[in-house]
Amino acid sequence: MRKYLALTLPLCALITGCQTTSKQNACDGFAPLRPTLETTVYILQNDRSFANDVAAHNRLLSSLGCGN
């Protein structure tokens, strides 16, 4: 039992040392979608629901203050 405890404590200390301490940002990993004019026209003509999804994605990022 003591060997187990002797191994567990250093492992716990090692694992806690790997945690990130930087503040997470809601914008991390996300960027606005900016298709070219030709792509935008094609999507609007052929897949309106996807065009709406792209617009909603960009509005959400804008409301969160993400994305230039």
NORJOHU-V834608 format. One line per field, one symbol per residue. ss: DSSP state (~ for helix, > for strand, _ for the rest). phi: phi as a letter, one per 40 degrees, with the letter a starting at -180 (. if undefined). burial: I if it has 16 or more other ideal C-beta (glycine too) atoms within 10 Angstrom, else O. Layout:
BEGIN
ss: ???
phi: ???
burial: ???
END
This chain:
BEGIN
ss: _~~~~~~~~~~~~~~~~___________________~~~~~~~~~~_~~~~~~~~~~~~~~~~_____
phi: .cccccccccccccccccccbcccbccdgbaccbcccccccccccbacccccccccdcccccccgbgb
burial: OOOOOOOOOOOOOOOOOOOOOOOOOOOOOOOOOOOOOOOOOOIOOOOOOOIOOIOOOIOOIOOOOIOO
END
